[in-house]
Amino acid sequence: MIARARTALLALLVCACLESPSVAQSTVMAAPNQAAAPNAAANPAAPNAAATPKATVGRIDVRAQSDRVTISIAITAPIVPTSDRVSNPDRLVFDFPESILKGANRQIPVNHGPVKGLRLSLFSVHPPITRLVVDLAQPLDFHLTTTDHELVIDLLFSKAGASAAPTPASPAIDASATPPSPQPAPEAPPAANSEPQPKPAPRPNTPGAYALLAQAKSLTVDALQSLEDKSAAGDPESQTLLALAYHSGVLLKQDDAEALRLLRLAADRNYLAAEESLGIFSQTGVGQPPSPADALRWYTLAADHGSPDAATDLALMYVNGKGVDRDVPKAIAWFRRAAEAGDSSAQYNLALMYERGEGLPQDYAQAIRWLTAAADAGLVPAMLDLAETYFQPPSASIPKDVLHAVHYFQKAAELGSAPAQVNLGTIYAKGLQGKVDFAEAVKWYQKAADQGDRDAECALGVSYALGEGVPVDYDQARRWLTSAADQGQAQAQFDLAMMFEEGKGSPTAPDLAAHYYALAAEQGLPRAQLKLGSMLARNKDSRADRIAAYKWLMLAQDSLKEPSPAFADLRKLMDAKEIEEASQQVDNWRLTHPKRP
């Protein structure tokens, strides 16, 4: 029930390069649970020539709806991905064979229902495979459709899972890191061409649909008979609760037709939760064909009876143009009504619209006001956006406030947000809050790494390699860097390659070094391109290696702006035809990897 959060939370470097003064080497055993590295020795050509990709994976769009999250991925040719369910933690893994990723890796926080976020990366160059990982709070079903130019994955769940979690007890935070709440800015007047504001409705005393659905899922057999008796006697709350029990199928056999019958009886008595539920059922097609018109009618009734959740659902229908003509002024009016009634999802959406200037004059003060309200109500995406706003203000009118940023990152981190944990770890590792604290950084990196966050795994691996906050342990460093690298984290791929090349903690492994340099180089990491090109250039007798070396060294030279002696020496060994072929490979790579603005 929330708009997706911004994809770039904080431009902080979470992985330091291992190109630091060497530490003592020791022979160590392989780390437990370490992902198996590709057997490059069995395939000597692995670093040199990649299989030709058949498709490029480009833009990814995420939309949160009441009962699902829809992921739309642009592709240049039809792809049928493989899928796998992974537990501890729960996630879905989709591999796109014979495909490369256009541009940089992407990590998109979602935090809608059970869907925590997405990670899209180039998983392998040899063969080319792009991987999408969906991080979940619980196992989910999905539906996949593909066309020539788009692949759509629907992650399906009940709407109850999409609502904001109840505000938990305040986490333990150092008093010095807990700043006073910002003073709310005065409300801006509505735009002249905006829709009239719906009249505010009092927050209802009766429970809403989401609260009753949670009750329905926890019903016991002992309570069932009393509930059925009250429902038969015409009690609308009991009818609604029993209907949702039939829908959830936890205690009773799932029967959406009976659920609809009971909900209509309760709605005839103007029972708010039944009206909300009928809006949800109508919009999503539960027990009946989807009917946006009916959804609009039931949501409006519930909103007029005081439901901020229904008002938010109306706003989402209008802002997304789902089943109705897109109408931003109406969406703003309903978001504002729900926000003023205390709905954190509406507060967050209203903040984003002020920030973007969508249907309203751009107003960062109002954006901060509503982000603060949503964050203080326990909405994690709002905490993340608010922390970023304070740490990297989007406007000169907003003063940078590191203490506020740390405060909201810590609130989100204590609630289990891996992106917040990573950012908090990096703040402490770099002393951005005032003092370097590697031990505190490792604490937060570990929490995020335990959730499978690849940036945290990379940072934790580097911490072990350099002995920052923990004793030097190459076994653990290699374990965490391998996990991050195999999720497509380019810096981890580079650092792991350096460990294999330099023999840090184990004998040198040039083939594995070349493999991981190639993965990072393909993602556009200039130092990896330089390292890979230099390794390939040593094999002067191989025409393929000379051409590949030229390609990577030229690309690295463009980015690093430093002349490479290896590149100059290589040109002397190559004939005109080889240089022409290598230059063509450079041009082809640039076409499929456009520079970000």
C-alpha positions in Angstrom: 0.0 0.0 0.0 3.0 2.3 -0.3 4.8 3.8 -3.3 8.2 2.2 -3.8 11.0 3.9 -2.1 13.8 5.7 -4.0 16.3 3.2 -5.3 19.5 5.0 -4.3 19.4 5.4 -0.6 22.8 6.7 0.2 25.9 7.1 -2.0 28.3 5.7 0.5 31.2 3.4 -0.4 30.6 0.2 1.5 33.6 -1.8 0.2 37.1 -0.6 0.6 39.6 -1.9 -1.9 42.0 -4.5 -0.7 44.9 -2.6 -2.3 46.3 -1.7 1.0 49.6 -2.6 2.7 50.0 -6.3 2.6 49.4 -8.2 5.9 51.1 -11.5 6.9 50.1 -14.4 4.8 49.1 -17.8 6.2 47.9 -21.0 4.8 44.2 -21.5 5.8 41.5 -24.1 5.3 38.6 -23.3 3.0 35.9 -21.3 4.8 32.8 -23.3 5.8 29.7 -22.8 3.6 31.9 -21.0 1.1 30.3 -21.0 -2.4 32.2 -23.2 -4.8 34.3 -21.1 -7.1 34.2 -22.0 -10.8 36.8 -24.4 -12.0 38.7 -22.0 -14.2 41.6 -24.5 -14.5 39.3 -26.9 -16.3 38.5 -24.3 -18.8 41.6 -22.4 -19.7 39.7 -20.1 -22.1 37.4 -18.9 -19.4 39.0 -15.5 -18.8 39.3 -14.8 -22.5 36.2 -15.4 -24.6 32.7 -15.1 -23.2 29.7 -16.8 -24.9 27.8 -14.3 -27.0 24.8 -13.0 -25.1 21.4 -13.3 -26.8 19.6 -10.6 -24.8 20.3 -7.5 -22.7 18.4 -6.9 -19.5 17.6 -3.2 -19.1 15.2 -1.0 -17.2 13.4 -2.5 -14.1 10.2 -1.0 -12.7 8.6 -2.0 -9.4 5.0 -1.2 -8.5 3.4 -2.0 -5.2 -0.3 -2.9 -5.3 -2.8 -4.0 -2.6 -2.2 -7.7 -3.1 1.0 -8.0 -5.0 4.3 -6.4 -6.1 4.7 -6.3 -9.9 8.3 -6.3 -11.3 8.6 -5.3 -15.0 11.9 -5.9 -16.7 12.8 -4.6 -20.2 14.6 -7.2 -22.4 15.9 -7.0 -25.9 14.9 -10.6 -26.8 12.6 -13.2 -25.3 14.1 -14.9 -22.2 12.7 -17.7 -20.1 14.4 -17.4 -16.7 15.0 -20.3 -14.3 13.6 -19.8 -10.8 14.5 -21.2 -7.4 13.2 -20.7 -3.9 15.8 -20.3 -1.2 15.2 -20.2 2.6 17.1 -18.8 5.6 16.5 -16.1 4.7 13.5 -16.5 2.3 14.1 -15.2 -1.3 13.3 -16.0 -4.9 16.2 -16.3 -7.4 15.6 -15.8 -11.1 18.5 -16.5 -13.5 18.3 -15.0 -17.1 20.4 -17.3 -19.3 22.5 -15.9 -22.2 21.8 -12.4 -21.1 23.9 -9.4 -19.9 22.9 -6.5 -17.7 22.7 -3.0 -19.2 24.4 -0.5 -16.9 25.3 -1.0 -13.3 23.9 -3.5 -10.7 20.7 -2.4 -9.1 19.5 -2.8 -5.5 15.9 -1.6 -5.0 14.3 -1.4 -1.6 10.6 -2.3 -1.7 9.4 -3.0 1.9 5.9 -3.7 0.8 4.1 -6.6 2.5 6.5 -9.5 2.6 8.7 -8.1 -0.2 11.8 -6.5 1.2 13.7 -5.6 -1.9 15.3 -6.6 -5.2 18.9 -7.1 -6.3 19.6 -7.3 -10.1 23.2 -8.0 -11.1 25.4 -9.7 -13.7 25.9 -13.1 -12.1 28.3 -14.6 -14.6 30.1 -13.6 -17.7 31.1 -17.1 -18.7 28.4 -18.0 -19.6 26.5 -14.7 -19.5 23.8 -14.9 -16.8 21.9 -12.0 -15.2 20.4 -12.7 -11.8 17.4 -11.2 -10.0 17.1 -11.9 -6.3 13.9 -11.0 -4.5 14.4 -10.8 -0.7 11.3 -11.8 1.2 10.0 -11.9 4.8 8.1 -15.1 4.1 7.8 -17.5 1.1 5.6 -16.2 -1.7 4.0 -17.5 -4.9 4.7 -15.7 -8.1 3.3 -15.5 -11.7 5.7 -14.9 -14.6 4.8 -13.7 -18.1 7.1 -12.8 -20.9 6.9 -11.1 -24.3 9.5 -10.2 -26.9 10.5 -7.0 -25.0 9.3 -7.3 -21.4 9.2 -9.8 -18.6 6.7 -9.4 -15.8 6.8 -11.1 -12.4 3.9 -10.8 -10.0 4.6 -11.6 -6.4 1.3 -12.5 -4.8 0.2 -12.0 -1.2 -2.8 -10.9 0.8 -3.3 -7.2 1.3 -2.9 -7.6 5.0 0.7 -8.3 4.4 1.0 -5.0 2.6 -0.1 -2.8 5.4 2.4 -1.0 7.5 3.5 -2.9 10.6 2.3 -1.6 14.0 4.6 0.9 15.6 7.0 -1.2 17.8 8.5 -0.2 21.0 11.1 2.4 20.6 14.5 0.8 20.0 17.4 1.5 22.3 19.3 4.5 20.9 22.1 6.5 22.5 20.7 9.7 23.8 23.4 11.6 22.1 22.2 10.2 18.7 18.5 11.1 19.3 17.9 14.6 18.2 14.7 16.5 18.9 11.9 16.1 16.3 12.0 18.8 13.6 9.4 21.5 13.8 6.6 20.8 11.3 6.4 23.4 8.5 3.1 25.1 8.0 0.8 23.5 5.4 1.0 24.9 1.9 -2.3 25.9 0.4 -3.7 23.6 -2.3 -2.9 24.4 -5.9 -5.5 26.5 -7.6 -6.4 23.8 -10.0 -6.6 21.0 -7.4 -9.7 19.0 -6.6 -11.8 20.1 -3.6 -10.5 18.4 -0.5 -12.7 15.6 0.9 -14.1 16.5 4.2 -12.0 15.1 7.0 -13.6 12.0 8.7 -12.8 11.0 12.2 -10.7 8.0 12.7 -13.1 5.1 13.4 -13.3 3.3 16.7 -14.1 0.0 15.0 -11.3 -2.1 13.7 -10.4 -2.0 10.0 -10.2 -4.8 7.4 -6.5 -5.4 8.0 -6.9 -5.7 11.8 -9.8 -8.1 11.4 -7.9 -10.2 8.9 -5.0 -10.5 11.4 -7.6 -11.7 14.0 -9.1 -14.1 11.5 -5.8 -15.8 10.9 -5.3 -16.3 14.6 -8.8 -17.7 15.4 -9.0 -20.8 17.5 -11.5 -23.7 17.3 -12.9 -22.7 20.7 -13.8 -19.2 19.4 -15.4 -20.4 16.2 -18.8 -21.5 17.5 -19.4 -18.2 19.4 -18.3 -16.3 16.3 -20.8 -18.2 14.1 -23.6 -17.7 16.5 -23.0 -13.9 16.7 -22.7 -13.8 12.9 -26.1 -15.6 12.5 -27.6 -13.1 14.9 -26.6 -10.3 12.6 -23.5 -8.8 14.3 -21.6 -7.1 11.5 -18.2 -7.4 13.1 -18.6 -11.1 13.6 -19.9 -11.5 10.0 -16.8 -9.6 8.7 -14.4 -11.6 10.9 -16.0 -14.9 9.9 -15.9 -13.8 6.2 -12.2 -13.1 6.4 -11.7 -16.5 8.2 -13.3 -18.1 5.2 -11.1 -16.1 2.8 -7.8 -16.8 4.6 -8.6 -20.5 4.9 -6.5 -20.9 8.1 -9.2 -22.4 10.4 -12.0 -23.0 7.9 -12.0 -24.3 4.3 -11.4 -21.4 2.0 -14.7 -20.2 0.6 -14.6 -16.8 -1.1 -18.3 -17.1 -2.1 -19.4 -17.4 1.5 -16.9 -14.7 2.4 -18.6 -12.3 0.0 -22.1 -13.2 1.2 -21.2 -12.4 4.8 -19.3 -9.2 3.9 -22.4 -7.9 2.0 -24.6 -8.6 5.0 -22.2 -6.6 7.2 -21.8 -3.8 4.6 -25.6 -3.4 4.5 -25.2 -2.3 8.1 -22.6 0.3 7.0 -19.9 -1.7 8.8 -16.6 0.0 7.8 -14.3 -3.1 7.7 -16.8 -4.9 5.5 -16.9 -2.0 3.1 -13.1 -1.9 3.0 -12.9 -5.7 2.4 -15.4 -5.5 -0.4 -13.3 -2.8 -2.0 -10.3 -5.1 -1.8 -12.2 -8.1 -3.1 -13.6 -6.0 -6.0 -10.3 -4.5 -7.0 -8.4 -7.8 -6.9 -11.1 -10.1 -8.1 -11.6 -12.3 -5.0 -14.6 -14.6 -5.5 -15.7 -12.5 -8.5 -14.3 -10.8 -11.6 -12.3 -7.7 -10.8 -14.5 -4.6 -10.9 -12.7 -1.2 -10.4 -16.1 0.6 -10.4 -17.2 -1.5 -7.4 -13.9 -1.1 -5.7 -14.2 2.7 -6.1 -17.7 2.6 -4.7 -16.8 0.5 -1.6 -13.6 2.4 -0.9 -15.5 5.7 -1.1 -18.1 4.4 1.4 -15.4 3.2 3.8 -13.5 6.4 3.5 -16.6 8.5 4.1 -17.2 6.4 7.2 -13.7 7.3 8.5 -11.3 4.7 7.1 -7.9 6.1 6.3 -6.8 2.8 4.7 -9.7 3.1 2.2 -8.8 6.7 1.5 -5.2 5.6 0.7 -6.5 2.9 -1.6 -8.6 5.4 -3.4 -5.6 7.7 -3.8 -3.5 4.8 -5.2 -6.2 4.0 -7.7 -6.2 7.6 -8.9 -2.5 8.1 -8.9 -1.7 4.8 -10.7 -4.7 5.0 -13.1 -5.8 1.5 -12.1 -9.3 0.9 -13.3 -10.0 4.7 -13.3 -8.6 7.6 -15.3 -5.4 8.8 -13.7 -6.3 11.9 -11.7 -3.4 13.3 -9.6 -5.4 16.1 -7.9 -7.9 13.5 -6.6 -5.1 11.3 -5.5 -3.5 14.1 -3.6 -6.8 15.0 -2.0 -7.3 11.4 -0.7 -3.7 11.0 0.3 -4.0 14.2 2.3 -7.2 13.1 4.0 -5.6 9.8 5.0 -2.4 11.4 6.0 -4.1 13.8 8.3 -6.0 10.9 9.9 -2.6 9.3 10.7 -2.2 6.7 7.9 1.6 6.3 7.5 1.4 5.0 4.0 -0.5 8.1 2.9 1.9 10.3 4.7 4.8 8.7 2.9 3.2 9.0 -0.5 2.2 12.6 0.1 5.8 13.4 1.1 7.1 11.8 -2.2 4.7 13.9 -4.2 5.8 17.1 -2.5 9.5 16.1 -3.0 8.9 15.4 -6.7 6.6 18.3 -7.3 4.0 15.9 -8.7 0.7 17.7 -8.8 1.9 20.1 -6.2 4.5 22.8 -6.0 7.8 21.2 -5.0 8.2 21.8 -1.3 11.0 20.1 0.6 9.7 21.4 4.0 6.4 19.7 3.4 8.2 16.6 2.2 10.2 16.4 5.4 7.1 17.1 7.5 5.2 14.1 6.1 8.3 11.9 5.9 8.9 12.6 9.6 5.2 11.7 10.5 5.4 8.4 8.5 8.9 7.5 9.9 7.8 8.2 13.5 4.8 6.0 12.9 7.2 3.1 12.1 7.2 3.1 8.3 10.7 1.9 7.3 10.9 3.3 3.7 10.1 6.7 5.2 12.9 6.3 7.8 15.3 5.5 5.0 14.3 8.4 2.8 14.3 10.8 5.7 17.8 9.7 6.8 19.0 10.2 3.3 17.5 13.6 3.1 19.3 14.7 6.2 22.6 13.1 5.2 22.5 14.3 1.6 20.1 17.2 1.3 18.5 17.5 -2.1 18.3 21.3 -1.7 20.5 24.0 -0.2 17.5 25.1 1.8 17.9 21.9 3.9 20.9 21.9 6.3 22.9 18.7 6.5 22.2 16.9 9.8 24.2 13.8 10.5 22.6 13.2 13.9 19.1 13.1 12.4 20.4 10.8 9.6 22.0 8.4 12.1 18.8 8.5 14.3 16.5 7.4 11.5 19.0 4.9 10.0 19.3 3.3 13.4 15.5 3.2 13.9 15.2 1.4 10.5 18.2 -0.8 11.3 16.7 -1.9 14.6 13.5 -2.9 12.7 15.6 -5.2 10.5 16.2 -3.0 7.4 19.3 -4.3 5.7 19.9 -1.1 3.7 19.8 0.9 6.9 22.1 -1.5 8.6 24.6 -1.2 5.7 24.5 2.5 5.7 24.8 2.7 9.5 27.8 0.4 9.3 29.5 2.6 6.7 28.8 5.8 8.7 30.6 4.2 11.7 33.4 2.7 9.5 34.2 6.1 8.0 33.6 8.1 11.1 31.0 10.2 9.4 29.1 10.7 12.7 32.3 12.2 14.2 34.5 9.2 15.2 35.6 6.0 13.5 34.2 3.0 15.2 35.0 -0.2 13.3 33.5 -2.5 16.0 30.1 -0.8 15.7 30.4 -0.9 11.9 31.1 -4.7 11.9 28.1 -5.2 14.2 25.7 -3.6 11.7 27.4 -5.2 8.6 27.0 -8.6 10.3 23.3 -8.0 10.8 22.7 -7.1 7.2 25.0 -9.8 5.9 23.0 -12.4 7.8 20.1 -11.3 5.7 22.0 -11.9 2.5 22.7 -8.3 1.7 25.6 -8.4 -0.8 27.0 -4.9 0.1 27.1 -5.9 3.8 28.8 -9.2 2.9 31.4 -7.3 0.9 32.0 -4.8 3.7 32.2 -7.6 6.2 34.7 -9.5 4.1 36.9 -6.4 3.8 36.7 -5.9 7.5 38.0 -9.4 8.1 40.7 -9.0 5.5 42.0 -5.7 6.9 41.4 -6.5 10.6 39.0 -3.5 11.1 36.8 -4.2 14.1 37.6 -7.9 14.1 40.9 -9.9 14.0 42.4 -10.5 10.6 40.8 -13.7 9.3 41.3 -14.5 5.6 39.0 -17.5 5.9 36.1 -15.3 6.9 37.1 -12.6 4.4 37.0 -15.1 1.5 33.8 -16.6 2.7 31.9 -13.3 2.8 33.5 -11.8 -0.3 32.7 -15.0 -2.3 29.0 -14.7 -1.2 28.8 -11.1 -2.2 30.7 -11.7 -5.5 28.4 -14.5 -6.4 25.5 -12.1 -6.0 27.1 -9.8 -8.5 28.7 -7.3 -6.2 31.5 -5.8 -8.4 33.7 -4.5 -5.6 33.6 -7.9 -3.9 34.5 -9.6 -7.2 37.5 -7.3 -7.5 38.6 -7.8 -3.9 38.2 -11.5 -4.1 40.2 -11.6 -7.3 43.0 -9.7 -5.6 43.1 -12.3 -2.8 43.4 -15.1 -5.3 46.1 -13.2 -7.3 48.2 -12.2 -4.3 47.6 -15.5 -2.3 46.2 -13.8 0.8 45.4 -16.6 3.2 45.9 -19.3 0.6 48.1 -20.2 -2.4 47.8 -18.0 -5.4 45.1 -19.0 -7.9 45.6 -17.0 -11.2 42.7 -18.7 -13.0 40.2 -17.8 -10.2 41.7 -14.3 -10.0 41.1 -13.9 -13.8 37.5 -15.2 -13.4 36.5 -12.7 -10.7 38.4 -9.8 -12.4 36.4 -10.6 -15.6 33.1 -10.5 -13.7 34.0 -7.1 -12.2 35.4 -5.8 -15.5 32.2 -6.7 -17.3 30.3 -4.5 -14.9 32.6 -1.6 -15.7 35.0 -1.5 -12.7 38.0 0.2 -14.2 40.6 -1.3 -11.8 39.3 -4.7 -12.6 39.6 -4.0 -16.3 43.2 -2.9 -15.8 44.0 -6.0 -13.8 42.4 -8.3 -16.2 43.9 -6.7 -19.2 47.4 -6.8 -17.6 47.0 -10.5 -16.8 45.9 -11.4 -20.4 48.6 -9.3 -21.9 51.2 -11.6 -20.3 50.2 -14.4 -22.6 51.8 -12.8 -25.7 51.5 -16.0 -27.8 47.7 -16.1 -27.7 46.0 -13.9 -30.4 42.7 -14.1 -28.5 44.3 -13.0 -25.3 46.1 -10.1 -27.0 42.8 -8.8 -28.4 40.9 -9.2 -25.1 43.8 -7.5 -23.2 43.7 -4.6 -25.6 40.0 -4.2 -25.1 40.1 -4.2 -21.3 43.2 -2.0 -21.1 41.7 0.6 -23.4 38.5 0.7 -21.4 40.4 1.0 -18.2 42.6 3.8 -19.6 39.5 5.7 -20.7 38.2 5.7 -17.1 41.4 5.9 -15.1 42.9 8.6 -17.3 46.3 7.2 -16.7 48.6 5.7 -19.4 49.3 2.0 -19.0 52.8 0.7 -19.8 51.2 -2.7 -20.5 48.9 -1.1 -23.1 51.8 0.6 -24.9 53.8 -2.6 -24.9 50.8 -4.6 -26.2 50.2 -2.3 -29.1 53.8 -3.0 -30.4 53.0 -6.8 -30.5 49.7 -6.5 -32.4 49.2 -6.1 -36.1 46.6 -3.7 -37.6 43.9 -6.3 -38.0 44.2 -7.4 -34.4 43.9 -3.7 -33.2 40.9 -3.2 -35.5 39.2 -6.2 -34.1 40.0 -5.2 -30.5 38.7 -1.7 -31.1 35.5 -3.1 -32.5 35.1 -5.1 -29.3 35.6 -1.9 -27.3 32.9 -0.1 -29.3 30.5 -3.0 -28.8 31.1 -3.0 -25.1 30.5 0.7 -24.8 27.2 0.3 -26.7 25.9 -2.2 -24.2 27.3 -0.4 -21.2 26.4 3.3 -21.5 27.8 5.7 -19.0 25.5 6.8 -16.3 24.9 10.6 -16.1 
